[in-house]
Amino acid sequence: MHKRFWLLMAAALIAQILAACGSAAPASNEPAAQAPAQATEAPAGAGEASSAPADGVDRSKLSSELFVYNWSDYIDETILTDFETEYGVRVILETYDSNEDMLAKIRAGNSGYDVIVPSDYAVDIAIKEELVEAIDFNNIPNFQFMKPEYLQPYFDPDQKFSVPYMIGTTGIAYNQKFFPTPPDSWAALFDSAQLEQFQGKVSMLDDERESIGAALVYLGKSINETDPAALQQAEELLIAQKPLLAAYNSSDTNRKMAGEEYVIAHMWNGAAGQAYSGLDDLPGNPDIRYFIPKEGGTIWQDNLMVVKGSPNKYTAEVFINFLLRPEISARNTDYIKYITPNVEAEKLLSQETLDLYAKGFAPTEEEVERLQWIKRSDANNTVFSDVWTKVKSS
């Protein structure tokens, strides 16, 4: 299923890029046949202030504040201001650097957060551990704009708990000034002979599944491999690499790559795109390039969810619906440089974003064939954490 929808996505992106001014129409915006029941009308524009406005939002049920726990540099914060202006709800944003950090905070209880943005396998964990609430899709009419190929995924097959937020890949970003011959392999990060010249200017994601997964893929294994011998090899590879790293970093690789503190890094495509294009007060660096190594990389889908016991569940669903408005989703995508699952937002993307995709910051059909999903099962629930603990403490 996932290979199929990524092929569809890649084809759609290629069609957009080739179209004049990016105006090619994406696929149908009809919801999947098994999607949850939803309203048929998109909400009206901002500014409706009556007690029963056309957008259907009951202002009397809204909380005064909403607490969102999200990844770093993963939302255009002017959107939060716009939400407050329209609904009178102040959004308090805090950030995390890994799914594991987020899950630990939520598991502890009384986290105070209402909305979280976990990746696919972390959604699976959150549902199985009953850390999240089932969503009332009647409060999210803009769900109709989600592309069918992103619905009923393996981690939420009944589409009860999650709403797609962004799609992305994990590969390698590098500064072309330092690489006369463009790299094409994970060897650029794991072959010490290649890496030594850049000692202290290299980073890996501070993420146990991504970094161990990259080592496994370099070794020719599945990103979800749990064989003890393979994991031992991955552990040894990461320990040998560690003295050459500046850091394990999932929070500001975009800034450090743009500023040339790093010359090569294990990165997400959108963060690499931010390093290239710039972000707010961050000047972009036109020498940044991004690729999926020939051995393969990661594909993932981040999702919006409501934390179990949230006292602001209705407000959280209104907020999620706001993020799904095509014009809001397009603005957000243009800002953070990932890939929107919103069919109507896709039509509104800027030419700058489409050009960025064409430069390699979105996967081609050939690259899609080499991408893997990180999955969680009872068998691998702790083995990756065990390896990561050994690596980090070495």
C-alpha positions, -999 to +999 in steps of 0.1 A: +000+000+000+027+025+010+049+020-021+018+025-042+008+058-027+044+071-027+045+064-064+013+083-068+027+112-048+060+113-068+040+112-100+018+141-088+048+162-078+065+156-111+034+166-129+031+198-108+067+207-114+064+203-152+032+223-153+034+260-162+035+281-130+028+250-110-009+250-120-015+214-128-044+200-109-036+171-085-056+140-082-093+139-072-102+154-038-129+129-031-123+112+003-115+075+005-144+052+006-136+040+041-128+075+056-147+086+087-180+104+083-174+141+077-192+173+068-195+181+031-189+218+032-155+235+039-156+262+065-162+298+056-134+323+055-120+339+086-139+366+104-173+349+110-181+360+145-218+351+151-228+325+176-236+301+149-212+310+120-210+293+087-179+273+097-200+255+123-177+262+152-195+267+185-174+295+200-190+289+234-173+255+236-138+268+228-111+270+256-091+301+261-058+283+255-046+253+236-013+235+243+005+220+212+036+198+214+053+197+181+087+192+164+111+222+161+106+245+130+075+225+120+048+251+118+045+287+105+039+304+138+019+332+122-007+306+116-011+303+154-016+340+156-042+338+129-060+311+148-061+332+179-074+362+160-102+342+145-112+321+175-099+339+205-078+309+215-042+314+225-020+286+213+010+277+234+036+258+214+064+237+229+088+215+209+105+182+211+133+165+191+122+129+189+091+107+190+106+089+220+109+122+240+073+131+232+060+097+241+079+097+274+063+130+283+028+118+274+032+085+291+040+101+324+005+116+325-007+152+333+015+165+305-007+195+299-006+191+262-037+189+239-023+182+204+008+162+195+024+155+161+038+119+162+053+100+132+037+068+119+053+042+142+048+065+172+011+068+163+009+030+165+025+031+200+002+059+212-029+041+201-018+007+216-009+023+249-041+044+249-023+077+251-047+095+227-083+102+222-105+091+193-112+121+171-147+134+163-144+139+126-177+159+126-155+187+140-130+184+112-149+189+079-116+199+061-106+162+064-123+159+031-092+175+015-069+146+026-056+125-003-071+090-001-037+074-004-027+088+030-057+074+048-063+041+066-025+036+071-010+007+088-006+026+121-043+038+122-062+014+099-096+026+110-086+063+108-100+069+143-072+086+161-050+106+137-051+131+109-022+134+084-001+165+088+030+162+066+049+136+046+087+135+045+118+115+039+151+111+057+184+111+038+216+131+036+221+169+032+255+182+022+272+214+011+283+210-025+313+234-020+330+206+000+321+177-023+335+181-058+320+147-065+284+145-051+280+117-026+254+090-034+258+065-005+255+063+033+293+057+031+295+095+031+285+093+068+297+058+078+330+053+060+356+068+084+381+073+056+356+096+038+344+113+069+376+121+087+383+152+067+351+167+080+355+157+117+334+180+139+313+193+110+290+163+107+258+153+125+234+124+128+198+127+139+193+124+177+168+097+170+173+060+179+151+046+151+165+069+124+202+067+132+202+030+139+180+025+109+205+044+087+233+022+098+212-009+092+203+002+057+240+009+049+248-026+060+222-039+035+196-047+062+159-037+067+154-005+087+134-026+111+159-055+114+160-069+149+185-098+144+210-094+173+240-099+150+228-071+126+221-048+155+256-055+169+271-045+136+250-013+135+260-005+171+297-009+162+293+012+131+277+041+151+303+039+179+331+041+153+314+071+137+307+089+169+342+106+175+339+122+141+305+139+148+298+174+160+267+161+176+235+140+175+211+167+165+175+168+156+167+204+165+187+229+145+205+210+117+188+234+093+206+264+109+239+247+113+239+234+077+229+269+063+257+285+084+282+259+074+289+247+109+280+214+094+290+203+059+271+170+058+243+158+080+217+130+084+185+151+078+149+153+070+141+166+036+121+196+049+149+206+073+173+204+044+150+225+023+149+251+051+187+252+051+186+258+014+158+284+012+160+300+046+136+304+075+125+337+091+158+352+103+178+322+089+195+331+056+193+302+031+224+286+016+222+278-021+250+253-018+229+228+002+219+197-016+198+167-004+196+131-016+183+096-008+213+073-006+215+045-031+211+019-003+178+035+007+163+059+033+132+065+054+097+077+044+073+088+071+040+105+078+036+129+107+001+131+121-021+153+144-035+136+175-053+146+206-038+136+239-058+113+262-077+133+288-073+166+271-098+191+287-097+210+254-106+183+230-132+203+210-108+232+207-080+208+196-103+194+168-112+230+157-074+237+156-067+206+135-095+216+111-080+251+108-046+236+099-064+216+071-078+246+054-062+245+019-049+281+021-035+275+056-020+241+048-004+256+016+011+285+037+024+260+062+039+238+036+056+267+018+071+277+052+083+243+065+092+227+031+078+192+037+050+176+015+014+183+022-012+154+021-039+180+013-050+178-023-064+214-024-034+229-006-012+212-032-028+234-059-019+265-039+018+258-033+042+286-044+065+282-074+094+284-050+083+253-032+077+234-065+112+245-076+127+232-044+110+198-049+125+197-084+160+203-070+158+170-051+141+180-019+111+157-027+115+121-038+115+110-074+097+078-084+131+060-085+139+072-050+105+062-037+114+026-046+143+027-022+124+042+008+113+022+039+088+028+067+100+026+103+076+002+120+071-008+156+062-043+168+063-062+201+096-078+189+114-045+184+098-025+212+130-022+233+160-035+212+166-002+195+165+017+228+190-008+242+214-003+212+209+035+214+218+036+251+250+018+244+259+041+215+251+073+234+270+062+265+301+049+246 
